[in-house]
Amino acid sequence: MIVHQEAAPPSHINPQVPAGLEIVIRKALEKDRELRYQSAREMRSDLQRLKRDTESGRISTTPVGTAASALKERGSAASGWG
């Protein structure tokens, strides 16, 4: 199953997972080894950046479902992609 099926998104297990953390977790679980973290140092850098940005207020700790819908609305209106 690990090889052939995608893992459940962290937000399905815990809806309070912030969007930025979900991105890091999903990259760590990526099936394609070229898209996964290539080292613990790379993952650590992303986690430190996430912590810095969260503490500075650059990004929100909004749970994934809320953040995703807000980004979708903002993105479709601003970029014309949606």
PDB file of N, CA, C and O in Angstrom, chain B, residues numbered from 101:
ATOM      1  N   MET B 101       0.822  -1.192   0.000  1.00  0.00           N
ATOM      2  CA  MET B 101       0.000   0.000   0.000  1.00  0.00           C
ATOM      3  C   MET B 101       0.865   1.255   0.000  1.00  0.00           C
ATOM      4  O   MET B 101       0.551   2.221  -0.695  1.00  0.00           O
ATOM      5  N   ILE B 102       1.940   1.253   0.765  1.00  0.00           N
ATOM      6  CA  ILE B 102       2.800   2.423   0.868  1.00  0.00           C
ATOM      7  C   ILE B 102       3.322   2.830  -0.503  1.00  0.00           C
ATOM      8  O   ILE B 102       3.430   4.020  -0.797  1.00  0.00           O
ATOM      9  N   VAL B 103       3.637   1.874  -1.325  1.00  0.00           N
ATOM     10  CA  VAL B 103       4.211   2.149  -2.637  1.00  0.00           C
ATOM     11  C   VAL B 103       3.163   2.618  -3.630  1.00  0.00           C
ATOM     12  O   VAL B 103       3.463   3.444  -4.492  1.00  0.00           O
ATOM     13  N   HIS B 104       1.949   2.116  -3.532  1.00  0.00           N
ATOM     14  CA  HIS B 104       0.960   2.351  -4.578  1.00  0.00           C
ATOM     15  C   HIS B 104      -0.149   3.342  -4.231  1.00  0.00           C
ATOM     16  O   HIS B 104      -0.822   3.845  -5.130  1.00  0.00           O
ATOM     17  N   GLN B 105      -0.351   3.629  -2.959  1.00  0.00           N
ATOM     18  CA  GLN B 105      -1.442   4.532  -2.580  1.00  0.00           C
ATOM     19  C   GLN B 105      -0.888   5.771  -1.882  1.00  0.00           C
ATOM     20  O   GLN B 105       0.102   5.708  -1.154  1.00  0.00           O
ATOM     21  N   GLU B 106      -1.553   6.891  -2.126  1.00  0.00           N
ATOM     22  CA  GLU B 106      -1.187   8.130  -1.464  1.00  0.00           C
ATOM     23  C   GLU B 106      -1.613   8.071   0.000  1.00  0.00           C
ATOM     24  O   GLU B 106      -2.654   7.505   0.335  1.00  0.00           O
ATOM     25  N   ALA B 107      -0.799   8.659   0.857  1.00  0.00           N
ATOM     26  CA  ALA B 107      -1.149   8.759   2.274  1.00  0.00           C
ATOM     27  C   ALA B 107      -2.298   9.747   2.432  1.00  0.00           C
ATOM     28  O   ALA B 107      -2.454  10.678   1.642  1.00  0.00           O
ATOM     29  N   ALA B 108      -3.085   9.525   3.454  1.00  0.00           N
ATOM     30  CA  ALA B 108      -4.171  10.467   3.742  1.00  0.00           C
ATOM     31  C   ALA B 108      -3.550  11.821   4.081  1.00  0.00           C
ATOM     32  O   ALA B 108      -2.552  11.875   4.799  1.00  0.00           O
ATOM     33  N   PRO B 109      -4.119  12.906   3.581  1.00  0.00           N
ATOM     34  CA  PRO B 109      -3.592  14.233   3.922  1.00  0.00           C
ATOM     35  C   PRO B 109      -3.633  14.436   5.436  1.00  0.00           C
ATOM     36  O   PRO B 109      -4.602  14.041   6.085  1.00  0.00           O
ATOM     37  N   PRO B 110      -2.603  15.040   6.001  1.00  0.00           N
ATOM     38  CA  PRO B 110      -2.583  15.273   7.445  1.00  0.00           C
ATOM     39  C   PRO B 110      -3.824  16.003   7.946  1.00  0.00           C
ATOM     40  O   PRO B 110      -4.273  15.758   9.065  1.00  0.00           O
ATOM     41  N   SER B 111      -4.379  16.890   7.138  1.00  0.00           N
ATOM     42  CA  SER B 111      -5.561  17.641   7.561  1.00  0.00           C
ATOM     43  C   SER B 111      -6.802  16.751   7.682  1.00  0.00           C
ATOM     44  O   SER B 111      -7.769  17.131   8.341  1.00  0.00           O
ATOM     45  N   HIS B 112      -6.783  15.579   7.057  1.00  0.00           N
ATOM     46  CA  HIS B 112      -7.905  14.640   7.222  1.00  0.00           C
ATOM     47  C   HIS B 112      -7.812  13.945   8.570  1.00  0.00           C
ATOM     48  O   HIS B 112      -8.821  13.546   9.150  1.00  0.00           O
ATOM     49  N   ILE B 113      -6.584  13.806   9.060  1.00  0.00           N
ATOM     50  CA  ILE B 113      -6.375  13.177  10.357  1.00  0.00           C
ATOM     51  C   ILE B 113      -6.557  14.207  11.466  1.00  0.00           C
ATOM     52  O   ILE B 113      -7.155  13.917  12.502  1.00  0.00           O
ATOM     53  N   ASN B 114      -6.033  15.417  11.238  1.00  0.00           N
ATOM     54  CA  ASN B 114      -6.153  16.502  12.209  1.00  0.00           C
ATOM     55  C   ASN B 114      -6.460  17.789  11.448  1.00  0.00           C
ATOM     56  O   ASN B 114      -5.559  18.377  10.849  1.00  0.00           O
ATOM     57  N   PRO B 115      -7.708  18.234  11.463  1.00  0.00           N
ATOM     58  CA  PRO B 115      -8.092  19.433  10.709  1.00  0.00           C
ATOM     59  C   PRO B 115      -7.373  20.705  11.167  1.00  0.00           C
ATOM     60  O   PRO B 115      -7.436  21.723  10.478  1.00  0.00           O
ATOM     61  N   GLN B 116      -6.700  20.665  12.303  1.00  0.00           N
ATOM     62  CA  GLN B 116      -6.010  21.845  12.816  1.00  0.00           C
ATOM     63  C   GLN B 116      -4.582  21.991  12.285  1.00  0.00           C
ATOM     64  O   GLN B 116      -3.883  22.933  12.658  1.00  0.00           O
ATOM     65  N   VAL B 117      -4.141  21.075  11.422  1.00  0.00           N
ATOM     66  CA  VAL B 117      -2.787  21.156  10.857  1.00  0.00           C
ATOM     67  C   VAL B 117      -2.693  22.405   9.984  1.00  0.00           C
ATOM     68  O   VAL B 117      -3.482  22.568   9.054  1.00  0.00           O
ATOM     69  N   PRO B 118      -1.733  23.292  10.277  1.00  0.00           N
ATOM     70  CA  PRO B 118      -1.563  24.488   9.444  1.00  0.00           C
ATOM     71  C   PRO B 118      -1.162  24.117   8.010  1.00  0.00           C
ATOM     72  O   PRO B 118      -0.497  23.106   7.783  1.00  0.00           O
ATOM     73  N   ALA B 119      -1.570  24.934   7.069  1.00  0.00           N
ATOM     74  CA  ALA B 119      -1.314  24.663   5.649  1.00  0.00           C
ATOM     75  C   ALA B 119       0.173  24.492   5.368  1.00  0.00           C
ATOM     76  O   ALA B 119       0.553  23.582   4.631  1.00  0.00           O
ATOM     77  N   GLY B 120       1.024  25.345   5.938  1.00  0.00           N
ATOM     78  CA  GLY B 120       2.465  25.251   5.693  1.00  0.00           C
ATOM     79  C   GLY B 120       3.045  23.940   6.169  1.00  0.00           C
ATOM     80  O   GLY B 120       3.895  23.355   5.497  1.00  0.00           O
ATOM     81  N   LEU B 121       2.597  23.472   7.319  1.00  0.00           N
ATOM     82  CA  LEU B 121       3.089  22.200   7.845  1.00  0.00           C
ATOM     83  C   LEU B 121       2.602  21.047   6.979  1.00  0.00           C
ATOM     84  O   LEU B 121       3.333  20.079   6.770  1.00  0.00           O
ATOM     85  N   GLU B 122       1.401  21.139   6.486  1.00  0.00           N
ATOM     86  CA  GLU B 122       0.894  20.082   5.609  1.00  0.00           C
ATOM     87  C   GLU B 122       1.755  19.973   4.346  1.00  0.00           C
ATOM     88  O   GLU B 122       2.013  18.870   3.864  1.00  0.00           O
ATOM     89  N   ILE B 123       2.188  21.092   3.823  1.00  0.00           N
ATOM     90  CA  ILE B 123       3.051  21.073   2.638  1.00  0.00           C
ATOM     91  C   ILE B 123       4.346  20.336   2.932  1.00  0.00           C
ATOM     92  O   ILE B 123       4.795  19.526   2.121  1.00  0.00           O
ATOM     93  N   VAL B 124       4.950  20.606   4.077  1.00  0.00           N
ATOM     94  CA  VAL B 124       6.201  19.941   4.463  1.00  0.00           C
ATOM     95  C   VAL B 124       5.973  18.440   4.622  1.00  0.00           C
ATOM     96  O   VAL B 124       6.764  17.634   4.133  1.00  0.00           O
ATOM     97  N   ILE B 125       4.911  18.072   5.294  1.00  0.00           N
ATOM     98  CA  ILE B 125       4.613  16.651   5.519  1.00  0.00           C
ATOM     99  C   ILE B 125       4.378  15.934   4.202  1.00  0.00           C
ATOM    100  O   ILE B 125       4.885  14.833   3.990  1.00  0.00           O
ATOM    101  N   ARG B 126       3.615  16.555   3.320  1.00  0.00           N
ATOM    102  CA  ARG B 126       3.319  15.906   2.033  1.00  0.00           C
ATOM    103  C   ARG B 126       4.578  15.756   1.185  1.00  0.00           C
ATOM    104  O   ARG B 126       4.731  14.763   0.475  1.00  0.00           O
ATOM    105  N   LYS B 127       5.486  16.740   1.254  1.00  0.00           N
ATOM    106  CA  LYS B 127       6.736  16.620   0.522  1.00  0.00           C
ATOM    107  C   LYS B 127       7.572  15.475   1.098  1.00  0.00           C
ATOM    108  O   LYS B 127       8.235  14.756   0.350  1.00  0.00           O
ATOM    109  N   ALA B 128       7.544  15.305   2.405  1.00  0.00           N
ATOM    110  CA  ALA B 128       8.288  14.216   3.040  1.00  0.00           C
ATOM    111  C   ALA B 128       7.732  12.849   2.656  1.00  0.00           C
ATOM    112  O   ALA B 128       8.469  11.863   2.625  1.00  0.00           O
ATOM    113  N   LEU B 129       6.448  12.788   2.367  1.00  0.00           N
ATOM    114  CA  LEU B 129       5.791  11.530   2.016  1.00  0.00           C
ATOM    115  C   LEU B 129       5.661  11.307   0.514  1.00  0.00           C
ATOM    116  O   LEU B 129       5.070  10.317   0.083  1.00  0.00           O
ATOM    117  N   GLU B 130       6.204  12.214  -0.278  1.00  0.00           N
ATOM    118  CA  GLU B 130       6.093  12.148  -1.738  1.00  0.00           C
ATOM    119  C   GLU B 130       6.594  10.803  -2.272  1.00  0.00           C
ATOM    120  O   GLU B 130       7.644  10.314  -1.854  1.00  0.00           O
ATOM    121  N   LYS B 131       5.844  10.217  -3.186  1.00  0.00           N
ATOM    122  CA  LYS B 131       6.222   8.927  -3.784  1.00  0.00           C
ATOM    123  C   LYS B 131       7.443   9.055  -4.695  1.00  0.00           C
ATOM    124  O   LYS B 131       8.319   8.190  -4.684  1.00  0.00           O
ATOM    125  N   ASP B 132       7.501  10.112  -5.470  1.00  0.00           N
ATOM    126  CA  ASP B 132       8.607  10.326  -6.404  1.00  0.00           C
ATOM    127  C   ASP B 132       9.837  10.799  -5.628  1.00  0.00           C
ATOM    128  O   ASP B 132       9.823  11.889  -5.057  1.00  0.00           O
ATOM    129  N   ARG B 133      10.878  10.007  -5.603  1.00  0.00           N
ATOM    130  CA  ARG B 133      12.059  10.340  -4.804  1.00  0.00           C
ATOM    131  C   ARG B 133      12.711  11.644  -5.230  1.00  0.00           C
ATOM    132  O   ARG B 133      13.369  12.295  -4.418  1.00  0.00           O
ATOM    133  N   GLU B 134      12.543  12.039  -6.483  1.00  0.00           N
ATOM    134  CA  GLU B 134      13.122  13.305  -6.953  1.00  0.00           C
ATOM    135  C   GLU B 134      12.387  14.510  -6.369  1.00  0.00           C
ATOM    136  O   GLU B 134      12.957  15.597  -6.278  1.00  0.00           O
ATOM    137  N   LEU B 135      11.137  14.328  -5.976  1.00  0.00           N
ATOM    138  CA  LEU B 135      10.345  15.414  -5.412  1.00  0.00           C
ATOM    139  C   LEU B 135      10.372  15.441  -3.886  1.00  0.00           C
ATOM    140  O   LEU B 135      10.000  16.442  -3.274  1.00  0.00           O
ATOM    141  N   ARG B 136      10.813  14.336  -3.270  1.00  0.00           N
ATOM    142  CA  ARG B 136      10.930  14.254  -1.816  1.00  0.00           C
ATOM    143  C   ARG B 136      12.120  15.066  -1.339  1.00  0.00           C
ATOM    144  O   ARG B 136      12.974  15.458  -2.133  1.00  0.00           O
ATOM    145  N   TYR B 137      12.170  15.315  -0.042  1.00  0.00           N
ATOM    146  CA  TYR B 137      13.356  15.938   0.545  1.00  0.00           C
ATOM    147  C   TYR B 137      14.555  15.048   0.255  1.00  0.00           C
ATOM    148  O   TYR B 137      14.485  13.826   0.388  1.00  0.00           O
ATOM    149  N   GLN B 138      15.643  15.669  -0.139  1.00  0.00           N
ATOM    150  CA  GLN B 138      16.848  14.910  -0.460  1.00  0.00           C
ATOM    151  C   GLN B 138      17.737  14.717   0.762  1.00  0.00           C
ATOM    152  O   GLN B 138      18.646  13.887   0.745  1.00  0.00           O
ATOM    153  N   SER B 139      17.481  15.477   1.817  1.00  0.00           N
ATOM    154  CA  SER B 139      18.266  15.335   3.040  1.00  0.00           C
ATOM    155  C   SER B 139      17.460  15.866   4.227  1.00  0.00           C
ATOM    156  O   SER B 139      16.489  16.607   4.072  1.00  0.00           O
ATOM    157  N   ALA B 140      17.896  15.463   5.399  1.00  0.00           N
ATOM    158  CA  ALA B 140      17.276  15.986   6.619  1.00  0.00           C
ATOM    159  C   ALA B 140      17.536  17.482   6.724  1.00  0.00           C
ATOM    160  O   ALA B 140      16.709  18.223   7.256  1.00  0.00           O
ATOM    161  N   ARG B 141      18.666  17.922   6.227  1.00  0.00           N
ATOM    162  CA  ARG B 141      19.008  19.351   6.256  1.00  0.00           C
ATOM    163  C   ARG B 141      17.995  20.168   5.450  1.00  0.00           C
ATOM    164  O   ARG B 141      17.588  21.251   5.868  1.00  0.00           O
ATOM    165  N   GLU B 142      17.598  19.642   4.300  1.00  0.00           N
ATOM    166  CA  GLU B 142      16.618  20.335   3.458  1.00  0.00           C
ATOM    167  C   GLU B 142      15.270  20.449   4.178  1.00  0.00           C
ATOM    168  O   GLU B 142      14.626  21.497   4.137  1.00  0.00           O
ATOM    169  N   MET B 143      14.853  19.370   4.833  1.00  0.00           N
ATOM    170  CA  MET B 143      13.595  19.397   5.576  1.00  0.00           C
ATOM    171  C   MET B 143      13.706  20.360   6.757  1.00  0.00           C
ATOM    172  O   MET B 143      12.779  21.122   7.032  1.00  0.00           O
ATOM    173  N   ARG B 144      14.817  20.323   7.438  1.00  0.00           N
ATOM    174  CA  ARG B 144      15.034  21.212   8.577  1.00  0.00           C
ATOM    175  C   ARG B 144      14.942  22.671   8.135  1.00  0.00           C
ATOM    176  O   ARG B 144      14.356  23.497   8.835  1.00  0.00           O
ATOM    177  N   SER B 145      15.513  22.987   6.987  1.00  0.00           N
ATOM    178  CA  SER B 145      15.454  24.361   6.468  1.00  0.00           C
ATOM    179  C   SER B 145      14.011  24.798   6.232  1.00  0.00           C
ATOM    180  O   SER B 145      13.632  25.914   6.586  1.00  0.00           O
ATOM    181  N   ASP B 146      13.208  23.921   5.635  1.00  0.00           N
ATOM    182  CA  ASP B 146      11.803  24.256   5.399  1.00  0.00           C
ATOM    183  C   ASP B 146      11.050  24.432   6.714  1.00  0.00           C
ATOM    184  O   ASP B 146      10.223  25.335   6.840  1.00  0.00           O
ATOM    185  N   LEU B 147      11.332  23.576   7.692  1.00  0.00           N
ATOM    186  CA  LEU B 147      10.663  23.696   8.990  1.00  0.00           C
ATOM    187  C   LEU B 147      11.083  24.979   9.712  1.00  0.00           C
ATOM    188  O   LEU B 147      10.253  25.641  10.335  1.00  0.00           O
ATOM    189  N   GLN B 148      12.358  25.327   9.629  1.00  0.00           N
ATOM    190  CA  GLN B 148      12.817  26.572  10.252  1.00  0.00           C
ATOM    191  C   GLN B 148      12.191  27.786   9.564  1.00  0.00           C
ATOM    192  O   GLN B 148      11.794  28.742  10.231  1.00  0.00           O
ATOM    193  N   ARG B 149      12.103  27.753   8.243  1.00  0.00           N
ATOM    194  CA  ARG B 149      11.486  28.834   7.488  1.00  0.00           C
ATOM    195  C   ARG B 149      10.010  28.959   7.864  1.00  0.00           C
ATOM    196  O   ARG B 149       9.497  30.063   8.048  1.00  0.00           O
ATOM    197  N   LEU B 150       9.337  27.819   7.974  1.00  0.00           N
ATOM    198  CA  LEU B 150       7.929  27.810   8.360  1.00  0.00           C
ATOM    199  C   LEU B 150       7.753  28.411   9.749  1.00  0.00           C
ATOM    200  O   LEU B 150       6.850  29.217   9.972  1.00  0.00           O
ATOM    201  N   LYS B 151       8.612  28.021  10.676  1.00  0.00           N
ATOM    202  CA  LYS B 151       8.546  28.551  12.044  1.00  0.00           C
ATOM    203  C   LYS B 151       8.779  30.055  12.036  1.00  0.00           C
ATOM    204  O   LYS B 151       8.036  30.801  12.673  1.00  0.00           O
ATOM    205  N   ARG B 152       9.804  30.506  11.319  1.00  0.00           N
ATOM    206  CA  ARG B 152      10.117  31.932  11.248  1.00  0.00           C
ATOM    207  C   ARG B 152       8.949  32.717  10.660  1.00  0.00           C
ATOM    208  O   ARG B 152       8.539  33.739  11.210  1.00  0.00           O
ATOM    209  N   ASP B 153       8.421  32.236   9.551  1.00  0.00           N
ATOM    210  CA  ASP B 153       7.334  32.942   8.886  1.00  0.00           C
ATOM    211  C   ASP B 153       6.059  32.951   9.725  1.00  0.00           C
ATOM    212  O   ASP B 153       5.311  33.928   9.716  1.00  0.00           O
ATOM    213  N   THR B 154       5.820  31.876  10.437  1.00  0.00           N
ATOM    214  CA  THR B 154       4.640  31.800  11.295  1.00  0.00           C
ATOM    215  C   THR B 154       4.779  32.768  12.464  1.00  0.00           C
ATOM    216  O   THR B 154       3.841  33.496  12.790  1.00  0.00           O
ATOM    217  N   GLU B 155       5.957  32.774  13.096  1.00  0.00           N
ATOM    218  CA  GLU B 155       6.171  33.653  14.251  1.00  0.00           C
ATOM    219  C   GLU B 155       6.170  35.125  13.860  1.00  0.00           C
ATOM    220  O   GLU B 155       5.763  35.976  14.651  1.00  0.00           O
ATOM    221  N   SER B 156       6.618  35.429  12.663  1.00  0.00           N
ATOM    222  CA  SER B 156       6.660  36.824  12.220  1.00  0.00           C
ATOM    223  C   SER B 156       5.313  37.300  11.686  1.00  0.00           C
ATOM    224  O   SER B 156       5.115  38.495  11.463  1.00  0.00           O
ATOM    225  N   GLY B 157       4.392  36.364  11.482  1.00  0.00           N
ATOM    226  CA  GLY B 157       3.083  36.717  10.961  1.00  0.00           C
ATOM    227  C   GLY B 157       3.021  36.742   9.442  1.00  0.00           C
ATOM    228  O   GLY B 157       1.993  37.108   8.872  1.00  0.00           O
ATOM    229  N   ARG B 158       4.113  36.355   8.774  1.00  0.00           N
ATOM    230  CA  ARG B 158       4.109  36.318   7.303  1.00  0.00           C
ATOM    231  C   ARG B 158       3.097  35.319   6.776  1.00  0.00           C
ATOM    232  O   ARG B 158       2.435  35.555   5.765  1.00  0.00           O
ATOM    233  N   ILE B 159       2.986  34.193   7.481  1.00  0.00           N
ATOM    234  CA  ILE B 159       1.973  33.212   7.096  1.00  0.00           C
ATOM    235  C   ILE B 159       1.119  32.896   8.306  1.00  0.00           C
ATOM    236  O   ILE B 159       1.540  33.074   9.449  1.00  0.00           O
ATOM    237  N   SER B 160      -0.044  32.441   8.046  1.00  0.00           N
ATOM    238  CA  SER B 160      -1.014  32.160   9.085  1.00  0.00           C
ATOM    239  C   SER B 160      -0.897  30.714   9.548  1.00  0.00           C
ATOM    240  O   SER B 160      -0.388  29.852   8.831  1.00  0.00           O
ATOM    241  N   THR B 161      -1.371  30.475  10.739  1.00  0.00           N
ATOM    242  CA  THR B 161      -1.460  29.099  11.234  1.00  0.00           C
ATOM    243  C   THR B 161      -2.865  28.568  10.989  1.00  0.00           C
ATOM    244  O   THR B 161      -3.314  27.640  11.662  1.00  0.00           O
ATOM    245  N   THR B 162      -3.545  29.157  10.033  1.00  0.00           N
ATOM    246  CA  THR B 162      -4.905  28.749   9.685  1.00  0.00           C
ATOM    247  C   THR B 162      -4.909  27.286   9.268  1.00  0.00           C
ATOM    248  O   THR B 162      -4.049  26.868   8.493  1.00  0.00           O
ATOM    249  N   PRO B 163      -5.854  26.505   9.761  1.00  0.00           N
ATOM    250  CA  PRO B 163      -5.944  25.112   9.329  1.00  0.00           C
ATOM    251  C   PRO B 163      -6.089  25.000   7.820  1.00  0.00           C
ATOM    252  O   PRO B 163      -6.576  25.921   7.164  1.00  0.00           O
ATOM    253  N   VAL B 164      -5.670  23.885   7.283  1.00  0.00           N
ATOM    254  CA  VAL B 164      -5.577  23.675   5.846  1.00  0.00           C
ATOM    255  C   VAL B 164      -6.875  23.953   5.110  1.00  0.00           C
ATOM    256  O   VAL B 164      -6.856  24.685   4.120  1.00  0.00           O
ATOM    257  N   GLY B 165      -7.988  23.410   5.541  1.00  0.00           N
ATOM    258  CA  GLY B 165      -9.244  23.592   4.822  1.00  0.00           C
ATOM    259  C   GLY B 165      -9.602  25.053   4.670  1.00  0.00           C
ATOM    260  O   GLY B 165     -10.031  25.481   3.599  1.00  0.00           O
ATOM    261  N   THR B 166      -9.431  25.820   5.723  1.00  0.00           N
ATOM    262  CA  THR B 166      -9.737  27.239   5.690  1.00  0.00           C
ATOM    263  C   THR B 166      -8.751  27.977   4.805  1.00  0.00           C
ATOM    264  O   THR B 166      -9.145  28.830   4.010  1.00  0.00           O
ATOM    265  N   ALA B 167      -7.473  27.656   4.936  1.00  0.00           N
ATOM    266  CA  ALA B 167      -6.440  28.317   4.137  1.00  0.00           C
ATOM    267  C   ALA B 167      -6.614  27.993   2.662  1.00  0.00           C
ATOM    268  O   ALA B 167      -6.484  28.875   1.813  1.00  0.00           O
ATOM    269  N   ALA B 168      -6.903  26.752   2.356  1.00  0.00           N
ATOM    270  CA  ALA B 168      -7.049  26.343   0.960  1.00  0.00           C
ATOM    271  C   ALA B 168      -8.205  27.071   0.297  1.00  0.00           C
ATOM    272  O   ALA B 168      -8.083  27.531  -0.839  1.00  0.00           O
ATOM    273  N   SER B 169      -9.318  27.178   0.994  1.00  0.00           N
ATOM    274  CA  SER B 169     -10.451  27.864   0.390  1.00  0.00           C
ATOM    275  C   SER B 169     -10.172  29.356   0.249  1.00  0.00           C
ATOM    276  O   SER B 169     -10.590  29.968  -0.734  1.00  0.00           O
ATOM    277  N   ALA B 170      -9.476  29.950   1.211  1.00  0.00           N
ATOM    278  CA  ALA B 170      -9.125  31.373   1.121  1.00  0.00           C
ATOM    279  C   ALA B 170      -8.171  31.610  -0.033  1.00  0.00           C
ATOM    280  O   ALA B 170      -8.339  32.572  -0.782  1.00  0.00           O
ATOM    281  N   LEU B 171      -7.166  30.749  -0.192  1.00  0.00           N
ATOM    282  CA  LEU B 171      -6.216  30.893  -1.289  1.00  0.00           C
ATOM    283  C   LEU B 171      -6.900  30.697  -2.629  1.00  0.00           C
ATOM    284  O   LEU B 171      -6.604  31.408  -3.590  1.00  0.00           O
ATOM    285  N   LYS B 172      -7.800  29.751  -2.699  1.00  0.00           N
ATOM    286  CA  LYS B 172      -8.507  29.495  -3.945  1.00  0.00           C
ATOM    287  C   LYS B 172      -9.312  30.722  -4.360  1.00  0.00           C
ATOM    288  O   LYS B 172      -9.288  31.131  -5.521  1.00  0.00           O
ATOM    289  N   GLU B 173     -10.026  31.305  -3.393  1.00  0.00           N
ATOM    290  CA  GLU B 173     -10.815  32.492  -3.690  1.00  0.00           C
ATOM    291  C   GLU B 173      -9.920  33.656  -4.095  1.00  0.00           C
ATOM    292  O   GLU B 173     -10.186  34.333  -5.089  1.00  0.00           O
ATOM    293  N   ARG B 174      -8.862  33.888  -3.326  1.00  0.00           N
ATOM    294  CA  ARG B 174      -7.947  34.992  -3.605  1.00  0.00           C
ATOM    295  C   ARG B 174      -7.243  34.772  -4.936  1.00  0.00           C
ATOM    296  O   ARG B 174      -7.119  35.700  -5.735  1.00  0.00           O
ATOM    297  N   GLY B 175      -6.782  33.554  -5.176  1.00  0.00           N
ATOM    298  CA  GLY B 175      -6.052  33.251  -6.395  1.00  0.00           C
ATOM    299  C   GLY B 175      -6.905  33.361  -7.635  1.00  0.00           C
ATOM    300  O   GLY B 175      -6.454  33.897  -8.648  1.00  0.00           O
ATOM    301  N   SER B 176      -8.117  32.871  -7.580  1.00  0.00           N
ATOM    302  CA  SER B 176      -8.959  32.916  -8.775  1.00  0.00           C
ATOM    303  C   SER B 176      -9.354  34.343  -9.106  1.00  0.00           C
ATOM    304  O   SER B 176      -9.477  34.692 -10.280  1.00  0.00           O
ATOM    305  N   ALA B 177      -9.553  35.164  -8.102  1.00  0.00           N
ATOM    306  CA  ALA B 177      -9.939  36.549  -8.371  1.00  0.00           C
ATOM    307  C   ALA B 177      -8.738  37.372  -8.859  1.00  0.00           C
ATOM    308  O   ALA B 177      -8.867  38.192  -9.767  1.00  0.00           O
ATOM    309  N   ALA B 178      -7.578  37.143  -8.247  1.00  0.00           N
ATOM    310  CA  ALA B 178      -6.411  37.960  -8.559  1.00  0.00           C
ATOM    311  C   ALA B 178      -5.707  37.533  -9.837  1.00  0.00           C
ATOM    312  O   ALA B 178      -5.215  38.379 -10.583  1.00  0.00           O
ATOM    313  N   SER B 179      -5.653  36.243 -10.097  1.00  0.00           N
ATOM    314  CA  SER B 179      -4.832  35.769 -11.204  1.00  0.00           C
ATOM    315  C   SER B 179      -5.614  35.397 -12.454  1.00  0.00           C
ATOM    316  O   SER B 179      -5.055  35.298 -13.546  1.00  0.00           O
ATOM    317  N   GLY B 180      -6.903  35.196 -12.280  1.00  0.00           N
ATOM    318  CA  GLY B 180      -7.698  34.777 -13.409  1.00  0.00           C
ATOM    319  C   GLY B 180      -7.543  33.293 -13.723  1.00  0.00           C
ATOM    320  O   GLY B 180      -8.002  32.837 -14.771  1.00  0.00           O
ATOM    321  N   TRP B 181      -6.903  32.528 -12.833  1.00  0.00           N
ATOM    322  CA  TRP B 181      -6.681  31.103 -13.036  1.00  0.00           C
ATOM    323  C   TRP B 181      -7.901  30.276 -12.673  1.00  0.00           C
ATOM    324  O   TRP B 181      -8.056  29.162 -13.174  1.00  0.00           O
ATOM    325  N   GLY B 182      -8.763  30.785 -11.823  1.00  0.00           N
ATOM    326  CA  GLY B 182      -9.753  29.928 -11.251  1.00  0.00           C
ATOM    327  C   GLY B 182     -11.065  29.938 -11.834  1.00  0.00           C
ATOM    328  O   GLY B 182     -11.950  29.217 -11.375  1.00  0.00           O
TER     329      GLY B 182
END
